[in-house]
Amino acid sequence: ANSKGDIEKTLYPTLGVVFFNDAQRYSLRYVKQVEGVICSGGICRLEPAFSGFRFAMNTTF
């Protein structure tokens, strides 16, 4: 909180592009992430603080 008692918000932006090609999905994102538990698709994991580019490739078969 600041001197007025207001709660200050901290932003953690993500910007990226995703490309689909048949059964493949490629993504490139710039991420600023705080350390903590990250849940996605019903799976939770502990991740460290991170700031930078993240590349992911997913294949469906």
N, CA, C and O atoms as a printed pandas DataFrame, in Angstrom:
     atom_number atom_name residue_name chain_id  residue_number  x_coord  y_coord  z_coord
0              1         N          ALA        A               1    0.849   -1.187    0.000
1              2        CA          ALA        A               1    0.000    0.000    0.000
2              3         C          ALA        A               1    0.883    1.234    0.000
3              4         O          ALA        A               1    1.991    1.224    0.536
4              5         N          ASN        A               2    0.373    2.302   -0.611
5              6        CA          ASN        A               2    1.136    3.543   -0.628
6              7         C          ASN        A               2    0.782    4.397    0.589
7              8         O          ASN        A               2    0.067    3.937    1.480
8              9         N          SER        A               3    1.278    5.638    0.633
9             10        CA          SER        A               3    1.066    6.499    1.802
10            11         C          SER        A               3   -0.400    6.863    2.016
11            12         O          SER        A               3   -0.778    7.236    3.126
12            13         N          LYS        A               4   -1.235    6.764    0.984
13            14        CA          LYS        A               4   -2.666    7.053    1.116
14            15         C          LYS        A               4   -3.463    5.825    1.546
15            16         O          LYS        A               4   -4.668    5.917    1.779
16            17         N          GLY        A               5   -2.805    4.689    1.651
17            18        CA          GLY        A               5   -3.481    3.451    2.021
18            19         C          GLY        A               5   -4.051    2.699    0.834
19            20         O          GLY        A               5   -4.706    1.671    1.009
20            21         N          ASP        A               6   -3.809    3.203   -0.388
21            22        CA          ASP        A               6   -4.285    2.518   -1.584
22            23         C          ASP        A               6   -3.372    1.338   -1.904
23            24         O          ASP        A               6   -2.164    1.397   -1.676
24            25         N          ILE        A               7   -3.950    0.286   -2.425
25            26        CA          ILE        A               7   -3.165   -0.876   -2.837
26            27         C          ILE        A               7   -2.621   -0.613   -4.237
27            28         O          ILE        A               7   -3.370   -0.262   -5.149
28            29         N          GLU        A               8   -1.310   -0.788   -4.396
29            30        CA          GLU        A               8   -0.683   -0.592   -5.698
30            31         C          GLU        A               8   -0.663   -1.915   -6.448
31            32         O          GLU        A               8   -0.383   -2.964   -5.868
32            33         N          LYS        A               9   -0.961   -1.860   -7.740
33            34        CA          LYS        A               9   -0.964   -3.059   -8.570
34            35         C          LYS        A               9    0.345   -3.155   -9.340
35            36         O          LYS        A               9    0.857   -2.154   -9.840
36            37         N          THR        A              10    0.882   -4.363   -9.430
37            38        CA          THR        A              10    2.067   -4.630  -10.230
38            39         C          THR        A              10    1.631   -5.456  -11.427
39            40         O          THR        A              10    0.956   -6.472  -11.267
40            41         N          LEU        A              11    2.011   -5.030  -12.620
41            42        CA          LEU        A              11    1.624   -5.733  -13.831
42            43         C          LEU        A              11    2.726   -6.684  -14.273
43            44         O          LEU        A              11    3.910   -6.365  -14.170
44            45         N          TYR        A              12    2.334   -7.845  -14.763
45            46        CA          TYR        A              12    3.253   -8.829  -15.320
46            47         C          TYR        A              12    2.785   -9.131  -16.739
47            48         O          TYR        A              12    2.027  -10.078  -16.951
48            49         N          PRO        A              13    3.232   -8.332  -17.719
49            50        CA          PRO        A              13    2.713   -8.452  -19.086
50            51         C          PRO        A              13    3.244   -9.674  -19.826
51            52         O          PRO        A              13    4.325  -10.185  -19.531
52            53         N          THR        A              14    2.456  -10.125  -20.793
53            54        CA          THR        A              14    2.847  -11.181  -21.712
54            55         C          THR        A              14    2.450  -10.734  -23.112
55            56         O          THR        A              14    1.330  -10.269  -23.322
56            57         N          LEU        A              15    3.353  -10.870  -24.061
57            58        CA          LEU        A              15    3.084  -10.508  -25.441
58            59         C          LEU        A              15    3.638  -11.626  -26.306
59            60         O          LEU        A              15    4.772  -12.062  -26.111
60            61         N          GLY        A              16    2.839  -12.096  -27.267
61            62        CA          GLY        A              16    3.355  -13.191  -28.059
62            63         C          GLY        A              16    2.622  -13.428  -29.353
63            64         O          GLY        A              16    1.612  -12.793  -29.657
64            65         N          VAL        A              17    3.168  -14.372  -30.112
65            66        CA          VAL        A              17    2.564  -14.808  -31.367
66            67         C          VAL        A              17    2.469  -16.328  -31.348
67            68         O          VAL        A              17    3.304  -17.015  -30.760
68            69         N          VAL        A              18    1.422  -16.836  -32.010
69            70        CA          VAL        A              18    1.201  -18.280  -32.098
70            71         C          VAL        A              18    1.005  -18.631  -33.564
71            72         O          VAL        A              18    0.306  -17.924  -34.290
72            73         N          PHE        A              19    1.629  -19.734  -34.005
73            74        CA          PHE        A              19    1.519  -20.202  -35.379
74            75         C          PHE        A              19    1.062  -21.655  -35.363
75            76         O          PHE        A              19    1.628  -22.481  -34.648
76            77         N          PHE        A              20    0.034  -21.967  -36.155
77            78        CA          PHE        A              20   -0.481  -23.329  -36.261
78            79         C          PHE        A              20   -0.115  -23.897  -37.623
79            80         O          PHE        A              20   -0.207  -23.204  -38.636
80            81         N          ASN        A              21    0.305  -25.172  -37.646
81            82        CA          ASN        A              21    0.638  -25.866  -38.881
82            83         C          ASN        A              21    0.215  -27.317  -38.728
83            84         O          ASN        A              21    0.931  -28.110  -38.118
84            85         N          ASP        A              22   -0.945  -27.673  -39.277
85            86        CA          ASP        A              22   -1.519  -29.016  -39.150
86            87         C          ASP        A              22   -1.597  -29.425  -37.679
87            88         O          ASP        A              22   -2.390  -28.861  -36.925
88            89         N          ALA        A              23   -0.784  -30.399  -37.262
89            90        CA          ALA        A              23   -0.852  -30.908  -35.888
90            91         C          ALA        A              23    0.124  -30.201  -34.948
91            92         O          ALA        A              23    0.211  -30.553  -33.772
92            93         N          GLN        A              24    0.853  -29.215  -35.451
93            94        CA          GLN        A              24    1.831  -28.514  -34.620
94            95         C          GLN        A              24    1.334  -27.111  -34.256
95            96         O          GLN        A              24    0.613  -26.460  -35.014
96            97         N          ARG        A              25    1.748  -26.681  -33.074
97            98        CA          ARG        A              25    1.478  -25.313  -32.619
98            99         C          ARG        A              25    2.791  -24.756  -32.085
99           100         O          ARG        A              25    3.415  -25.363  -31.215
100          101         N          TYR        A              26    3.211  -23.612  -32.597
101          102        CA          TYR        A              26    4.436  -22.954  -32.166
102          103         C          TYR        A              26    4.057  -21.620  -31.527
103          104         O          TYR        A              26    3.208  -20.897  -32.048
104          105         N          SER        A              27    4.677  -21.302  -30.414
105          106        CA          SER        A              27    4.408  -20.003  -29.794
106          107         C          SER        A              27    5.713  -19.387  -29.306
107          108         O          SER        A              27    6.601  -20.073  -28.800
108          109         N          LEU        A              28    5.798  -18.082  -29.473
109          110        CA          LEU        A              28    6.933  -17.304  -28.994
110          111         C          LEU        A              28    6.351  -16.142  -28.215
111          112         O          LEU        A              28    5.577  -15.348  -28.750
112          113         N          ARG        A              29    6.724  -16.047  -26.955
113          114        CA          ARG        A              29    6.157  -15.024  -26.083
114          115         C          ARG        A              29    7.254  -14.330  -25.294
115          116         O          ARG        A              29    8.267  -14.930  -24.937
116          117         N          TYR        A              30    7.023  -13.038  -25.031
117          118        CA          TYR        A              30    7.840  -12.321  -24.063
118          119         C          TYR        A              30    7.053  -12.339  -22.766
119          120         O          TYR        A              30    5.898  -11.913  -22.731
120          121         N          VAL        A              31    7.671  -12.831  -21.698
121          122        CA          VAL        A              31    6.971  -13.060  -20.438
122          123         C          VAL        A              31    7.699  -12.367  -19.298
123          124         O          VAL        A              31    8.928  -12.389  -19.231
124          125         N          LYS        A              32    6.940  -11.756  -18.409
125          126        CA          LYS        A              32    7.464  -11.290  -17.129
126          127         C          LYS        A              32    6.594  -11.964  -16.084
127          128         O          LYS        A              32    5.411  -11.649  -15.955
128          129         N          GLN        A              33    7.179  -12.889  -15.340
129          130        CA          GLN        A              33    6.414  -13.772  -14.462
130          131         C          GLN        A              33    6.972  -13.739  -13.048
131          132         O          GLN        A              33    8.188  -13.773  -12.854
132          133         N          VAL        A              34    6.098  -13.674  -12.075
133          134        CA          VAL        A              34    6.480  -13.702  -10.671
134          135         C          VAL        A              34    6.631  -15.166  -10.238
135          136         O          VAL        A              34    5.983  -16.046  -10.806
136          137         N          GLU        A              35    7.469  -15.431   -9.250
137          138        CA          GLU        A              35    7.643  -16.789   -8.739
138          139         C          GLU        A              35    6.364  -17.250   -8.054
139          140         O          GLU        A              35    5.705  -16.476   -7.361
140          141         N          GLY        A              36    6.019  -18.526   -8.256
141          142        CA          GLY        A              36    4.851  -19.065   -7.571
142          143         C          GLY        A              36    4.291  -20.276   -8.282
143          144         O          GLY        A              36    4.895  -20.811   -9.211
144          145         N          VAL        A              37    3.117  -20.699   -7.823
145          146        CA          VAL        A              37    2.439  -21.857   -8.397
146          147         C          VAL        A              37    1.665  -21.397   -9.629
147          148         O          VAL        A              37    0.860  -20.468   -9.550
148          149         N          ILE        A              38    1.909  -22.047  -10.766
149          150        CA          ILE        A              38    1.236  -21.749  -12.028
150          151         C          ILE        A              38    0.384  -22.962  -12.382
151          152         O          ILE        A              38    0.890  -24.082  -12.440
152          153         N          CYS        A              39   -0.905  -22.743  -12.619
153          154        CA          CYS        A              39   -1.818  -23.831  -12.981
154          155         C          CYS        A              39   -2.326  -23.607  -14.399
155          156         O          CYS        A              39   -2.745  -22.505  -14.754
156          157         N          SER        A              40   -2.285  -24.668  -15.206
157          158        CA          SER        A              40   -2.771  -24.600  -16.578
158          159         C          SER        A              40   -3.255  -25.980  -16.993
159          160         O          SER        A              40   -2.525  -26.962  -16.862
160          161         N          GLY        A              41   -4.473  -26.057  -17.490
161          162        CA          GLY        A              41   -5.011  -27.333  -17.965
162          163         C          GLY        A              41   -5.145  -28.376  -16.876
163          164         O          GLY        A              41   -5.045  -29.570  -17.156
164          165         N          GLY        A              42   -5.367  -27.957  -15.645
165          166        CA          GLY        A              42   -5.527  -28.896  -14.539
166          167         C          GLY        A              42   -4.221  -29.390  -13.946
167          168         O          GLY        A              42   -4.233  -30.248  -13.063
168          169         N          ILE        A              43   -3.097  -28.870  -14.408
169          170        CA          ILE        A              43   -1.789  -29.257  -13.881
170          171         C          ILE        A              43   -1.145  -28.028  -13.249
171          172         O          ILE        A              43   -1.042  -26.980  -13.887
172          173         N          CYS        A              44   -0.714  -28.154  -11.998
173          174        CA          CYS        A              44   -0.081  -27.042  -11.283
174          175         C          CYS        A              44    1.392  -27.361  -11.040
175          176         O          CYS        A              44    1.756  -28.504  -10.766
176          177         N          ARG        A              45    2.227  -26.337  -11.146
177          178        CA          ARG        A              45    3.660  -26.531  -10.906
178          179         C          ARG        A              45    4.251  -25.248  -10.337
179          180         O          ARG        A              45    3.738  -24.154  -10.573
180          181         N          LEU        A              46    5.326  -25.398   -9.590
181          182        CA          LEU        A              46    6.038  -24.260   -9.016
182          183         C          LEU        A              46    7.048  -23.759  -10.044
183          184         O          LEU        A              46    7.885  -24.525  -10.521
184          185         N          GLU        A              47    6.971  -22.477  -10.384
185          186        CA          GLU        A              47    7.887  -21.904  -11.364
186          187         C          GLU        A              47    8.644  -20.743  -10.745
187          188         O          GLU        A              47    8.087  -20.006   -9.932
188          189         N          PRO        A              48    9.914  -20.568  -11.120
189          190        CA          PRO        A              48   10.701  -19.444  -10.605
190          191         C          PRO        A              48   10.310  -18.140  -11.301
191          192         O          PRO        A              48    9.631  -18.151  -12.327
192          193         N          ALA        A              49   10.746  -17.025  -10.731
193          194        CA          ALA        A              49   10.551  -15.735  -11.389
194          195         C          ALA        A              49   11.307  -15.768  -12.715
195          196         O          ALA        A              49   12.394  -16.339  -12.808
196          197         N          PHE        A              50   10.720  -15.150  -13.737
197          198        CA          PHE        A              50   11.312  -15.226  -15.073
198          199         C          PHE        A              50   10.936  -13.983  -15.862
199          200         O          PHE        A              50    9.806  -13.501  -15.781
200          201         N          SER        A              51   11.884  -13.473  -16.618
201          202        CA          SER        A              51   11.625  -12.363  -17.522
202          203         C          SER        A              51   12.435  -12.603  -18.782
203          204         O          SER        A              51   13.663  -12.658  -18.731
204          205         N          GLY        A              52   11.753  -12.748  -19.920
205          206        CA          GLY        A              52   12.450  -12.987  -21.171
206          207         C          GLY        A              52   11.554  -13.671  -22.177
207          208         O          GLY        A              52   10.333  -13.685  -22.024
208          209         N          PHE        A              53   12.163  -14.243  -23.216
209          210        CA          PHE        A              53   11.414  -14.911  -24.270
210          211         C          PHE        A              53   11.234  -16.383  -23.936
211          212         O          PHE        A              53   12.131  -17.025  -23.388
212          213         N          ARG        A              54   10.058  -16.907  -24.275
213          214        CA          ARG        A              54    9.753  -18.316  -24.054
214          215         C          ARG        A              54    9.189  -18.884  -25.357
215          216         O          ARG        A              54    8.229  -18.354  -25.916
216          217         N          PHE        A              55    9.804  -19.974  -25.829
217          218        CA          PHE        A              55    9.352  -20.646  -27.047
218          219         C          PHE        A              55    8.746  -21.982  -26.657
219          220         O          PHE        A              55    9.290  -22.693  -25.812
220          221         N          ALA        A              56    7.615  -22.327  -27.273
221          222        CA          ALA        A              56    6.982  -23.622  -27.009
222          223         C          ALA        A              56    6.510  -24.229  -28.321
223          224         O          ALA        A              56    6.065  -23.523  -29.227
224          225         N          MET        A              57    6.615  -25.555  -28.406
225          226        CA          MET        A              57    6.105  -26.292  -29.551
226          227         C          MET        A              57    5.258  -27.441  -29.025
227          228         O          MET        A              57    5.713  -28.222  -28.189
228          229         N          ASN        A              58    4.022  -27.544  -29.515
229          230        CA          ASN        A              58    3.121  -28.614  -29.117
230          231         C          ASN        A              58    2.710  -29.386  -30.356
231          232         O          ASN        A              58    2.411  -28.797  -31.395
232          233         N          THR        A              59    2.695  -30.712  -30.245
233          234        CA          THR        A              59    2.279  -31.567  -31.344
234          235         C          THR        A              59    1.131  -32.446  -30.892
235          236         O          THR        A              59    1.171  -33.028  -29.808
236          237         N          THR        A              60    0.101  -32.542  -31.734
237          238        CA          THR        A              60   -1.045  -33.406  -31.457
238          239         C          THR        A              60   -1.003  -34.579  -32.427
239          240         O          THR        A              60   -0.813  -34.396  -33.629
240          241         N          PHE        A              61   -1.183  -35.782  -31.896
241          242        CA          PHE        A              61   -1.199  -36.964  -32.769
242          243         C          PHE        A              61   -2.243  -37.933  -32.312
243          244         O          PHE        A              61   -2.411  -38.991  -32.919
